[in-house]
Structures are given as C-alpha cells and as structure tokens.
C-alpha cells in the first residue's frame, strides 16, 4: 500500500511514531517497574531489539524531584495538570487546584476519605483524568476497585 494513500498528511521521508500502549507508566517509575516485572521487560526488549536508535546520553530518571513545598510554589491558576504522586497527601482539601484542572495524579498517597474525592469532582468540571491507585481509599471503598 502506498503510504501517501494511507496517510495523506505524512510527507515522504518524514518520521512516523508508533505508540505501543502495552505499558503506561510514570517516567520516574519506569526503571523500577522494568526491574521488578520480568514479563514486561521481556516484551519491551522484544520491541526495542530492532531499534537502531542510540540511548540517551544520561539517565533522565535521575532528575531530583522537588519537595511538596517546592512543587506547590511552581503552580499557578493556569495549571491544568497536577502530579501529587508520593507526597504523603492525606487530604484533598488543602490542594490548590485550578477550576480548569484537566489531570490530577495522586498515586501512592494516604487518601482515605471517598467523600473528599467526590467533593473534588464537583470543583473541577474539566477534569479528564484522575489517578488514585496506591491510596487506602482504593482498598477500603468498593467504588474505587
């Protein structure tokens, strides 16, 4: 099949990117996940063994993560995406979320109250994605399993 017919907006000799959804992850967890999940590692090695791309010159996962206070200082009223993963958050009431929030990640915190989550949903009508895995609410409330 002629590629021009399949995708008329793609010009000859342009790069095309194939996104494989076999693994969705947070960048800082990638290394740990691959080291602890042998089946996933085998699948990923099978995919990249045909790649002629070079490794990155440095480890992108070595970036120092800001403290919660440092992260909060970077937020503005225009912030649309929030990453509060592994900050020990136990209450959503203190989080300074914009009413325009689109994504909120709360992986591996201490959130127990499902009522706070439903209240939060009312205050961010543009929310498209919410992650709460690794919080006690997931194990203790049947609505989050």
C-alpha positions in Angstrom: 0.0 0.0 0.0 1.3 3.4 -0.9 1.9 5.4 2.3 0.7 8.6 0.7 -2.7 7.0 0.3 -2.8 5.7 3.8 -1.9 9.0 5.4 -2.2 11.9 3.0 -0.7 14.4 5.6 2.5 12.4 6.0 5.2 13.6 3.6 7.8 11.2 2.1 10.8 10.6 4.4 9.1 12.2 7.4 9.4 10.5 10.8 6.4 8.5 11.9 5.9 7.5 15.5 4.2 4.3 16.6 2.9 4.4 20.1 2.5 1.0 21.8 0.1 1.0 24.6 1.3 -2.2 26.2 2.7 -0.2 29.1 1.5 3.1 30.7 3.8 4.5 33.3 5.2 7.5 35.2 8.6 8.3 33.9 10.3 8.1 37.4 8.8 4.6 37.9 9.9 3.1 34.6 13.3 1.8 35.8 11.8 0.2 39.0 8.9 -1.3 37.0 11.2 -2.9 34.5 13.5 -4.3 37.2 10.5 -5.9 39.0 8.4 -7.1 36.1 10.2 -9.8 34.1 7.4 -10.4 31.7 7.1 -6.7 30.8 10.9 -6.4 30.5 10.9 -9.3 28.0 8.2 -7.7 25.9 9.9 -4.4 25.9 13.3 -6.0 24.9 11.5 -7.8 22.1 10.2 -4.4 20.8 13.4 -2.5 21.0 15.8 -5.2 19.7 15.1 -4.0 16.2 15.7 -0.3 17.0 18.8 1.4 15.7 18.3 4.4 18.0 21.0 5.3 20.5 20.5 5.5 24.2 20.0 8.9 25.8 23.3 10.4 26.9 22.3 10.5 30.5 19.7 8.9 32.8 16.6 11.0 32.6 15.3 9.4 35.8 18.0 10.9 37.9 16.3 14.3 38.0 15.8 15.5 41.5 12.2 15.5 42.5 11.0 18.7 44.2 9.7 18.7 47.7 5.9 19.2 48.0 6.5 22.9 49.0 8.8 23.4 46.0 6.2 21.8 43.7 3.4 23.9 45.2 5.5 27.1 44.5 5.5 26.2 40.8 1.7 26.0 40.4 -0.3 28.9 39.0 -4.0 29.5 38.5 -3.4 28.4 34.9 -2.0 25.0 35.8 -4.0 22.2 34.1 -2.0 19.1 35.1 -1.1 18.2 38.7 1.3 15.5 39.8 1.0 14.9 43.6 2.3 11.3 43.4 4.0 10.0 46.6 3.9 13.3 48.5 2.1 11.8 51.5 -1.1 13.7 50.7 -3.9 12.7 53.1 -6.4 15.4 52.4 -7.5 16.9 49.1 -9.0 20.0 50.8 -5.6 21.7 51.0 -4.6 21.1 47.4 -4.6 24.4 45.4 -6.3 23.1 42.2 -7.4 25.4 39.4 -11.1 25.1 38.4 -9.7 24.4 34.9 -7.8 21.3 36.1 -7.7 18.6 33.5 -5.5 15.9 35.0 -4.7 15.0 38.6 -2.4 12.3 39.7 -2.4 11.2 43.3 -0.6 7.8 43.1 0.7 6.3 46.4 -0.6 8.9 48.9 -2.6 8.5 52.1 -6.1 9.4 50.9 -8.8 7.5 52.9 -12.0 9.6 52.5 -14.0 8.8 49.4 -16.2 11.8 50.2 -13.3 14.2 49.6 -12.8 12.7 46.1 -16.5 13.1 45.2 -16.4 16.7 46.5 -13.3 17.3 44.5 -15.0 16.1 41.3 -17.6 18.9 41.7 -15.0 21.6 41.9 -13.1 20.6 38.8 -15.6 20.2 36.0 -13.0 20.0 33.2 -11.2 17.0 34.8 -10.4 14.3 32.2 -8.1 12.0 34.3 -7.8 11.2 37.9 -5.4 8.6 39.4 -5.8 7.4 42.9 -4.1 4.0 42.9 -2.0 3.2 45.9 -4.2 5.1 48.3 -6.1 3.5 51.2 -9.4 4.6 49.7 -8.9 2.2 46.8 -8.7 -0.8 49.2 -11.3 0.4 51.6 -14.0 1.6 49.2 -15.7 -0.7 46.7 -16.3 2.2 44.3 -12.5 2.6 43.7 -11.5 -1.0 42.9 
